[in-house]
Amino acid sequence: MRTSKLETHKAQRQHRCSWCCQAIEIDDVYRRYRYYNCDGSCTVKLHPECCTVMQLEARAEGGYFEWTPGQERPNVDSILSLRGEPNVEPK
């Protein structure tokens, strides 16, 4: 399997997050990558927080892990606590 680099986009239309299956609304920022295998290709679109959790999980598993759509959508505080960072409001 081969993957493209991770890109950041602003939604021009509504999409569905591949991780949590919730809507990515128009004008929301989302992350996207494509993967290619012998059966064809697929585009994966993710909320930024879903992408962060997926990356943390992959890192914990040595760089790769299998997942299925319909995971729980994480909140920002839980991501920051997994990273060991405080939640600081921007000024």
Secondary structure, 3 states (H helix, E strand, C coil): CEECCCEEEECCCCEECCCCCCEECCCCEEEEEEEEECCEEEEEEECHHHHHHHHHHHHHCCCCCCCCCCCCCCCHHHHHHHHCCCCCCCC
